[in-house]
Amino acid sequence: MSSGSTGTDPGTGPSVLRHRAGGPNDRRAAAKWRDARVVEVAQPAVDAVVLRLAVPERVQHHPGQHYVVRLRAPDGYTAQRSYSVASAPDDDLVELFVERIDDGEVSPYLADVVEAGDDLEVRGPIGRWFVWSGYTPAVAIGGGSGVAPLVGMLRHATVLGHPEPLRLAVSATTRARLPYADELEAAGARIALTRELGTPHAGRLDADAVAALVDPDATVYLCGSARFTGAIETLLVDAGQPAGTIRVERFGPTG
Ligand SMILES: Cc1cc2nc3c(=O)[nH]c(=O)nc-3n(C[C@H](O)[C@H](O)[C@H](O)COP(=O)(O)OP(=O)(O)OC[C@H]3O[C@@H](n4cnc5c(N)ncnc54)[C@H](O)[C@@H]3O)c2cc1C
Protein backbone atom coordinates (compact mmCIF):
# COMPACT_ATOMS: atom_id res chain seq x y z
CA MET A 1 0.00 0.00 0.00
CA SER A 2 1.08 3.52 -0.58
CA SER A 3 2.14 6.11 1.96
CA GLY A 4 3.63 9.56 2.02
CA SER A 5 0.67 11.50 0.68
CA THR A 6 1.03 15.24 0.40
CA GLY A 7 -2.24 15.78 2.19
CA THR A 8 -3.98 17.44 -0.74
CA ASP A 9 -7.71 17.16 -1.21
CA PRO A 10 -8.86 13.55 -1.05
CA GLY A 11 -10.65 13.82 -4.36
CA THR A 12 -7.62 14.91 -6.34
CA GLY A 13 -4.43 14.27 -4.41
CA PRO A 14 -2.34 11.16 -4.04
CA SER A 15 -4.23 10.33 -0.91
CA VAL A 16 -3.82 7.06 0.93
CA LEU A 17 -7.60 6.93 0.64
CA ARG A 18 -7.62 7.12 -3.15
CA HIS A 19 -9.08 3.64 -2.99
CA ARG A 20 -12.16 4.86 -1.15
CA ALA A 21 -13.83 2.59 1.32
CA GLY A 22 -17.59 2.90 1.41
CA GLY A 23 -18.78 2.29 -2.14
CA PRO A 24 -21.52 -0.33 -2.56
CA ASN A 25 -19.03 -3.03 -3.57
CA ASP A 26 -16.77 -2.22 -0.64
CA ARG A 27 -19.70 -2.34 1.75
CA ARG A 28 -20.70 -5.77 0.47
CA ALA A 29 -17.10 -6.98 0.77
CA ALA A 30 -16.73 -5.49 4.26
CA ALA A 31 -19.83 -7.37 5.44
CA LYS A 32 -18.29 -10.72 4.49
CA TRP A 33 -16.74 -12.86 7.23
CA ARG A 34 -13.15 -13.82 6.52
CA ASP A 35 -10.27 -15.45 8.37
CA ALA A 36 -7.65 -12.89 9.33
CA ARG A 37 -4.21 -14.14 10.32
CA VAL A 38 -2.85 -12.81 13.60
CA VAL A 39 0.62 -11.62 12.63
CA GLU A 40 1.71 -9.81 15.78
CA VAL A 41 0.58 -9.87 19.40
CA ALA A 42 1.78 -7.34 21.95
CA GLN A 43 0.83 -6.76 25.54
CA PRO A 44 1.20 -3.02 26.21
CA ALA A 45 -0.30 -3.38 29.71
CA VAL A 46 -1.39 -6.19 31.99
CA ASP A 47 -5.02 -5.66 31.06
CA ALA A 48 -4.67 -5.12 27.32
CA VAL A 49 -3.51 -6.69 24.10
CA VAL A 50 -2.67 -5.30 20.67
CA LEU A 51 -3.44 -7.65 17.78
CA ARG A 52 -2.11 -6.93 14.30
CA LEU A 53 -4.02 -8.80 11.63
CA ALA A 54 -3.45 -9.61 7.98
CA VAL A 55 -6.95 -9.45 6.49
CA PRO A 56 -7.37 -11.20 3.13
CA GLU A 57 -9.17 -9.23 0.38
CA ARG A 58 -9.08 -6.32 2.75
CA VAL A 59 -11.32 -3.30 2.23
CA GLN A 60 -9.41 -0.19 3.17
CA HIS A 61 -10.86 1.54 6.22
CA HIS A 62 -11.46 5.14 7.16
CA PRO A 63 -10.03 6.28 10.50
CA GLY A 64 -12.72 5.72 13.13
CA GLN A 65 -14.19 2.53 11.65
CA HIS A 66 -14.22 -0.81 13.43
CA TYR A 67 -14.10 -4.54 12.80
CA VAL A 68 -16.26 -7.26 14.33
CA VAL A 69 -14.39 -10.28 15.70
CA ARG A 70 -16.31 -13.56 16.01
CA LEU A 71 -15.25 -16.43 18.25
CA ARG A 72 -16.65 -19.87 17.58
CA ALA A 73 -16.80 -22.74 20.11
CA PRO A 74 -16.50 -26.39 18.97
CA ASP A 75 -20.27 -26.82 19.56
CA GLY A 76 -21.00 -24.00 17.12
CA TYR A 77 -21.76 -21.32 19.73
CA THR A 78 -20.48 -17.93 18.60
CA ALA A 79 -19.81 -14.60 20.30
CA GLN A 80 -18.90 -11.43 18.46
CA ARG A 81 -17.63 -8.02 19.57
CA SER A 82 -16.56 -4.81 17.86
CA TYR A 83 -13.03 -3.39 17.96
CA SER A 84 -11.94 -0.07 16.50
CA VAL A 85 -9.05 0.11 14.06
CA ALA A 86 -6.04 1.74 15.68
CA SER A 87 -3.85 1.60 12.58
CA ALA A 88 -3.73 4.07 9.71
CA PRO A 89 -5.37 3.06 6.43
CA ASP A 90 -1.99 2.71 4.73
CA ASP A 91 -0.71 0.18 7.28
CA ASP A 92 -0.36 -3.26 5.73
CA LEU A 93 -1.94 -4.76 8.85
CA VAL A 94 -5.11 -3.96 10.76
CA GLU A 95 -4.32 -3.13 14.38
CA LEU A 96 -6.86 -3.70 17.14
CA PHE A 97 -6.41 -2.67 20.77
CA VAL A 98 -8.40 -4.83 23.19
CA GLU A 99 -8.88 -3.99 26.84
CA ARG A 100 -9.25 -7.14 28.91
CA ILE A 101 -12.55 -7.09 30.80
CA ASP A 102 -12.07 -9.64 33.62
CA ASP A 103 -15.55 -11.17 33.50
CA GLY A 104 -15.93 -10.67 29.77
CA GLU A 105 -16.67 -13.39 27.26
CA VAL A 106 -14.54 -12.30 24.30
CA SER A 107 -11.82 -9.89 25.46
CA PRO A 108 -10.08 -12.33 27.89
CA TYR A 109 -9.80 -14.87 25.09
CA LEU A 110 -8.29 -12.27 22.76
CA ALA A 111 -5.92 -11.09 25.50
CA ASP A 112 -4.87 -14.43 27.01
CA VAL A 113 -5.27 -17.13 24.38
CA VAL A 114 -4.76 -15.72 20.89
CA GLU A 115 -1.23 -16.12 19.53
CA ALA A 116 0.63 -15.04 16.43
CA GLY A 117 -0.21 -17.49 13.65
CA ASP A 118 -3.82 -17.99 14.78
CA ASP A 119 -6.73 -17.15 12.52
CA LEU A 120 -9.59 -14.94 13.71
CA GLU A 121 -12.95 -14.59 12.00
CA VAL A 122 -13.55 -10.91 11.26
CA ARG A 123 -15.73 -8.66 9.18
CA GLY A 124 -15.27 -5.00 8.43
CA PRO A 125 -14.48 -2.21 8.23
CA ILE A 126 -17.80 -1.02 9.59
CA GLY A 127 -19.24 2.38 10.41
CA ARG A 128 -20.00 5.39 8.26
CA TRP A 129 -20.75 7.97 10.95
CA PHE A 130 -17.71 7.90 13.24
CA VAL A 131 -15.17 8.47 10.45
CA TRP A 132 -12.67 11.22 9.74
CA SER A 133 -11.19 11.99 6.33
CA GLY A 134 -8.03 13.52 7.73
CA TYR A 135 -8.66 16.89 6.08
CA THR A 136 -11.38 18.61 8.11
CA PRO A 137 -11.01 20.23 11.55
CA ALA A 138 -11.55 17.58 14.21
CA VAL A 139 -11.50 17.40 17.98
CA ALA A 140 -11.07 13.82 19.17
CA ILE A 141 -11.76 12.96 22.79
CA GLY A 142 -11.32 9.46 24.19
CA GLY A 143 -11.52 7.68 27.52
CA GLY A 144 -9.73 4.38 28.25
CA SER A 145 -9.97 1.96 25.33
CA GLY A 146 -12.02 4.64 23.57
CA VAL A 147 -8.64 6.06 22.62
CA ALA A 148 -8.14 3.31 20.01
CA PRO A 149 -9.99 4.88 17.04
CA LEU A 150 -8.43 8.24 17.87
CA VAL A 151 -4.98 6.71 17.52
CA GLY A 152 -6.03 5.52 14.07
CA MET A 153 -6.95 9.13 13.26
CA LEU A 154 -3.65 10.43 14.65
CA ARG A 155 -1.63 7.92 12.64
CA HIS A 156 -3.56 8.82 9.49
CA ALA A 157 -2.90 12.53 10.05
CA THR A 158 0.79 11.73 10.52
CA VAL A 159 0.88 9.79 7.24
CA LEU A 160 -0.79 12.71 5.48
CA GLY A 161 1.85 15.02 6.95
CA HIS A 162 -0.84 17.39 8.21
CA PRO A 163 -1.59 16.73 11.88
CA GLU A 164 -2.90 20.25 12.50
CA PRO A 165 -6.64 19.68 11.79
CA LEU A 166 -6.73 17.10 14.62
CA ARG A 167 -6.81 18.08 18.31
CA LEU A 168 -6.70 15.25 20.83
CA ALA A 169 -7.75 14.96 24.45
CA VAL A 170 -7.64 11.64 26.28
CA SER A 171 -8.37 10.37 29.75
CA ALA A 172 -7.56 7.26 31.77
CA THR A 173 -7.16 6.37 35.43
CA THR A 174 -3.37 5.97 35.22
CA ARG A 175 -0.72 6.32 32.55
CA ALA A 176 -0.26 2.54 32.54
CA ARG A 177 -3.93 2.20 31.60
CA LEU A 178 -3.85 4.85 28.88
CA PRO A 179 -3.52 3.04 25.55
CA TYR A 180 -0.73 4.39 23.33
CA ALA A 181 0.33 6.87 26.04
CA ASP A 182 3.77 7.60 24.55
CA GLU A 183 2.39 8.17 21.06
CA LEU A 184 -0.39 10.44 22.32
CA GLU A 185 2.01 12.42 24.49
CA ALA A 186 4.46 12.87 21.62
CA ALA A 187 1.59 14.17 19.49
CA GLY A 188 0.77 16.82 22.07
CA ALA A 189 -2.54 15.34 23.18
CA ARG A 190 -4.17 16.82 26.25
CA ILE A 191 -3.84 13.94 28.74
CA ALA A 192 -5.92 13.67 31.92
CA LEU A 193 -5.04 10.93 34.42
CA THR A 194 -7.67 10.75 37.11
CA ARG A 195 -5.77 8.62 39.63
CA GLU A 196 -2.20 9.83 39.32
CA LEU A 197 -2.21 12.79 41.62
CA GLY A 198 0.95 14.83 41.72
CA THR A 199 2.07 13.90 38.20
CA PRO A 200 2.12 16.31 35.23
CA HIS A 201 -1.04 14.87 33.65
CA ALA A 202 -3.04 14.49 36.86
CA GLY A 203 -6.63 15.65 36.62
CA ARG A 204 -9.93 15.23 34.81
CA LEU A 205 -11.37 16.50 31.59
CA ASP A 206 -13.45 18.93 33.61
CA ALA A 207 -15.56 21.88 32.47
CA ASP A 208 -12.54 24.14 31.93
CA ALA A 209 -10.56 21.50 30.04
CA VAL A 210 -13.54 20.71 27.82
CA ALA A 211 -14.35 24.38 27.23
CA ALA A 212 -10.80 24.81 25.91
CA LEU A 213 -11.55 22.19 23.24
CA VAL A 214 -14.70 23.85 21.89
CA ASP A 215 -14.54 24.66 18.19
CA PRO A 216 -17.87 25.14 16.43
CA ASP A 217 -16.17 24.65 13.05
CA ALA A 218 -14.83 21.22 13.99
CA THR A 219 -16.45 17.82 14.18
CA VAL A 220 -16.02 16.27 17.61
CA TYR A 221 -15.30 12.53 17.80
CA LEU A 222 -16.07 11.33 21.30
CA CYS A 223 -15.36 7.73 22.27
CA GLY A 224 -15.41 5.67 25.45
CA SER A 225 -17.82 4.26 28.02
CA ALA A 226 -21.39 5.52 28.17
CA ARG A 227 -20.58 7.27 31.44
CA PHE A 228 -17.52 9.04 29.99
CA THR A 229 -19.11 10.06 26.70
CA GLY A 230 -22.30 11.22 28.42
CA ALA A 231 -20.40 13.44 30.85
CA ILE A 232 -18.13 14.95 28.20
CA GLU A 233 -20.96 15.52 25.74
CA THR A 234 -22.88 17.51 28.37
CA LEU A 235 -19.80 19.62 29.15
CA LEU A 236 -19.18 20.24 25.45
CA VAL A 237 -22.72 21.43 24.77
CA ASP A 238 -22.74 23.55 27.94
CA ALA A 239 -19.50 25.18 26.76
CA GLY A 240 -20.99 26.06 23.37
CA GLN A 241 -20.10 23.16 21.07
CA PRO A 242 -23.10 22.71 18.72
CA ALA A 243 -24.72 19.35 19.53
CA GLY A 244 -24.96 18.52 15.83
CA THR A 245 -21.17 18.56 15.48
CA ILE A 246 -20.62 15.84 18.10
CA ARG A 247 -20.29 12.20 17.02
CA VAL A 248 -20.25 9.61 19.78
CA GLU A 249 -19.02 6.00 19.85
CA ARG A 250 -19.96 4.18 23.06
CA PHE A 251 -18.12 1.08 24.28
CA GLY A 252 -19.36 -1.38 26.88
CA PRO A 253 -22.33 -1.30 29.18
CA THR A 254 -24.60 1.67 29.71
CA GLY A 255 -24.93 3.41 33.07
C1 LIG B 1 -18.15 0.31 17.78
C2 LIG B 1 -17.40 -0.29 18.97
C3 LIG B 1 -16.02 -0.26 18.97
C4 LIG B 1 -15.32 -0.82 20.05
N1 LIG B 1 -13.95 -0.76 20.05
C5 LIG B 1 -13.26 -1.28 21.11
C6 LIG B 1 -11.82 -1.20 21.13
O1 LIG B 1 -11.17 -0.66 20.22
N2 LIG B 1 -11.18 -1.76 22.20
C7 LIG B 1 -11.87 -2.37 23.24
O2 LIG B 1 -11.23 -2.86 24.17
N3 LIG B 1 -13.22 -2.44 23.23
C8 LIG B 1 -13.93 -1.94 22.19
N4 LIG B 1 -15.30 -2.03 22.17
C9 LIG B 1 -15.97 -2.83 23.24
C10 LIG B 1 -15.97 -4.33 22.83
O3 LIG B 1 -16.81 -4.50 21.69
C11 LIG B 1 -16.50 -5.27 23.92
O4 LIG B 1 -17.73 -4.76 24.40
C12 LIG B 1 -15.52 -5.42 25.07
O5 LIG B 1 -14.30 -5.99 24.59
C13 LIG B 1 -16.11 -6.36 26.16
O6 LIG B 1 -16.42 -7.60 25.57
P1 LIG B 1 -16.37 -8.93 26.45
O7 LIG B 1 -17.01 -10.00 25.64
O8 LIG B 1 -15.00 -9.17 26.98
O9 LIG B 1 -17.28 -8.56 27.70
P2 LIG B 1 -18.83 -8.94 27.87
O10 LIG B 1 -18.97 -10.42 28.05
O11 LIG B 1 -19.61 -8.29 26.77
O12 LIG B 1 -19.16 -8.19 29.22
C14 LIG B 1 -18.72 -8.71 30.47
C15 LIG B 1 -18.93 -7.70 31.57
O13 LIG B 1 -18.14 -6.54 31.37
C16 LIG B 1 -18.95 -5.39 31.22
N5 LIG B 1 -18.32 -4.63 30.11
C17 LIG B 1 -18.44 -4.90 28.80
N6 LIG B 1 -17.71 -4.02 28.08
C18 LIG B 1 -17.11 -3.21 28.95
C19 LIG B 1 -16.23 -2.11 28.82
N7 LIG B 1 -15.78 -1.67 27.61
N8 LIG B 1 -15.79 -1.51 29.96
C20 LIG B 1 -16.21 -1.95 31.18
N9 LIG B 1 -17.05 -2.99 31.37
C21 LIG B 1 -17.50 -3.60 30.27
C22 LIG B 1 -20.32 -5.90 30.91
O14 LIG B 1 -21.35 -5.07 31.38
C23 LIG B 1 -20.31 -7.20 31.69
O15 LIG B 1 -20.54 -6.96 33.07
C24 LIG B 1 -16.02 -1.44 21.13
C25 LIG B 1 -17.43 -1.46 21.10
C26 LIG B 1 -18.11 -0.89 20.05
C27 LIG B 1 -19.62 -0.92 20.08
The ligand as an SDF file (V2000), in Angstrom:
LIG
                    3D

 53 58  0  0  0  0  0  0  0  0999 V2000
  -18.1510    0.3090   17.7800 C   0  0  0  0  0  0  0  0  0  0  0  0
  -17.4020   -0.2910   18.9680 C   0  0  0  0  0  0  0  0  0  0  0  0
  -16.0170   -0.2640   18.9720 C   0  0  0  0  0  0  0  0  0  0  0  0
  -15.3170   -0.8250   20.0510 C   0  0  0  0  0  0  0  0  0  0  0  0
  -13.9530   -0.7610   20.0470 N   0  0  0  0  0  0  0  0  0  0  0  0
  -13.2560   -1.2820   21.1120 C   0  0  0  0  0  0  0  0  0  0  0  0
  -11.8240   -1.1950   21.1320 C   0  0  0  0  0  0  0  0  0  0  0  0
  -11.1690   -0.6570   20.2150 O   0  0  0  0  0  0  0  0  0  0  0  0
  -11.1770   -1.7580   22.2010 N   0  0  0  0  0  0  0  0  0  0  0  0
  -11.8680   -2.3700   23.2360 C   0  0  0  0  0  0  0  0  0  0  0  0
  -11.2270   -2.8610   24.1740 O   0  0  0  0  0  0  0  0  0  0  0  0
  -13.2240   -2.4410   23.2270 N   0  0  0  0  0  0  0  0  0  0  0  0
  -13.9290   -1.9370   22.1910 C   0  0  0  0  0  0  0  0  0  0  0  0
  -15.3000   -2.0350   22.1720 N   0  0  0  0  0  0  0  0  0  0  0  0
  -15.9670   -2.8320   23.2400 C   0  0  0  0  0  0  0  0  0  0  0  0
  -15.9750   -4.3290   22.8330 C   0  0  0  0  0  0  0  0  0  0  0  0
  -16.8130   -4.4990   21.6890 O   0  0  0  0  0  0  0  0  0  0  0  0
  -16.5040   -5.2670   23.9170 C   0  0  0  0  0  0  0  0  0  0  0  0
  -17.7270   -4.7560   24.4040 O   0  0  0  0  0  0  0  0  0  0  0  0
  -15.5160   -5.4230   25.0690 C   0  0  0  0  0  0  0  0  0  0  0  0
  -14.3050   -5.9930   24.5950 O   0  0  0  0  0  0  0  0  0  0  0  0
  -16.1110   -6.3640   26.1560 C   0  0  0  0  0  0  0  0  0  0  0  0
  -16.4250   -7.5960   25.5660 O   0  0  0  0  0  0  0  0  0  0  0  0
  -16.3730   -8.9270   26.4520 P   0  0  0  0  0  0  0  0  0  0  0  0
  -17.0140   -9.9980   25.6360 O   0  0  0  0  0  0  0  0  0  0  0  0
  -15.0030   -9.1710   26.9760 O   0  0  0  0  0  0  0  0  0  0  0  0
  -17.2820   -8.5560   27.6960 O   0  0  0  0  0  0  0  0  0  0  0  0
  -18.8300   -8.9350   27.8660 P   0  0  0  0  0  0  0  0  0  0  0  0
  -18.9710  -10.4160   28.0470 O   0  0  0  0  0  0  0  0  0  0  0  0
  -19.6070   -8.2880   26.7690 O   0  0  0  0  0  0  0  0  0  0  0  0
  -19.1620   -8.1870   29.2160 O   0  0  0  0  0  0  0  0  0  0  0  0
  -18.7200   -8.7110   30.4690 C   0  0  0  0  0  0  0  0  0  0  0  0
  -18.9250   -7.7020   31.5690 C   0  0  0  0  0  0  0  0  0  0  0  0
  -18.1450   -6.5390   31.3690 O   0  0  0  0  0  0  0  0  0  0  0  0
  -18.9480   -5.3880   31.2160 C   0  0  0  0  0  0  0  0  0  0  0  0
  -18.3250   -4.6320   30.1140 N   0  0  0  0  0  0  0  0  0  0  0  0
  -18.4420   -4.8970   28.7950 C   0  0  0  0  0  0  0  0  0  0  0  0
  -17.7110   -4.0220   28.0850 N   0  0  0  0  0  0  0  0  0  0  0  0
  -17.1090   -3.2080   28.9500 C   0  0  0  0  0  0  0  0  0  0  0  0
  -16.2260   -2.1140   28.8190 C   0  0  0  0  0  0  0  0  0  0  0  0
  -15.7830   -1.6740   27.6110 N   0  0  0  0  0  0  0  0  0  0  0  0
  -15.7940   -1.5080   29.9570 N   0  0  0  0  0  0  0  0  0  0  0  0
  -16.2090   -1.9480   31.1800 C   0  0  0  0  0  0  0  0  0  0  0  0
  -17.0450   -2.9880   31.3680 N   0  0  0  0  0  0  0  0  0  0  0  0
  -17.4970   -3.6010   30.2730 C   0  0  0  0  0  0  0  0  0  0  0  0
  -20.3170   -5.9010   30.9120 C   0  0  0  0  0  0  0  0  0  0  0  0
  -21.3490   -5.0660   31.3800 O   0  0  0  0  0  0  0  0  0  0  0  0
  -20.3120   -7.1980   31.6920 C   0  0  0  0  0  0  0  0  0  0  0  0
  -20.5360   -6.9630   33.0650 O   0  0  0  0  0  0  0  0  0  0  0  0
  -16.0180   -1.4420   21.1260 C   0  0  0  0  0  0  0  0  0  0  0  0
  -17.4290   -1.4590   21.1040 C   0  0  0  0  0  0  0  0  0  0  0  0
  -18.1060   -0.8940   20.0540 C   0  0  0  0  0  0  0  0  0  0  0  0
  -19.6180   -0.9240   20.0800 C   0  0  0  0  0  0  0  0  0  0  0  0
  1  2  1  0
  2  3  1  0
  2 52  2  0
  3  4  2  0
  4  5  1  0
  4 50  1  0
  5  6  2  0
  6  7  1  0
  6 13  1  0
  7  8  2  0
  7  9  1  0
  9 10  1  0
 10 11  2  0
 10 12  1  0
 12 13  2  0
 13 14  1  0
 14 15  1  0
 14 50  1  0
 15 16  1  0
 16 17  1  0
 16 18  1  0
 18 19  1  0
 18 20  1  0
 20 21  1  0
 20 22  1  0
 22 23  1  0
 23 24  1  0
 24 25  2  0
 24 26  1  0
 24 27  1  0
 27 28  1  0
 28 29  2  0
 28 30  1  0
 28 31  1  0
 31 32  1  0
 32 33  1  0
 33 34  1  0
 33 48  1  0
 34 35  1  0
 35 36  1  0
 35 46  1  0
 36 37  1  0
 36 45  1  0
 37 38  2  0
 38 39  1  0
 39 40  1  0
 39 45  2  0
 40 41  1  0
 40 42  2  0
 42 43  1  0
 43 44  2  0
 44 45  1  0
 46 47  1  0
 46 48  1  0
 48 49  1  0
 50 51  2  0
 51 52  1  0
 52 53  1  0
M  END
$$$$
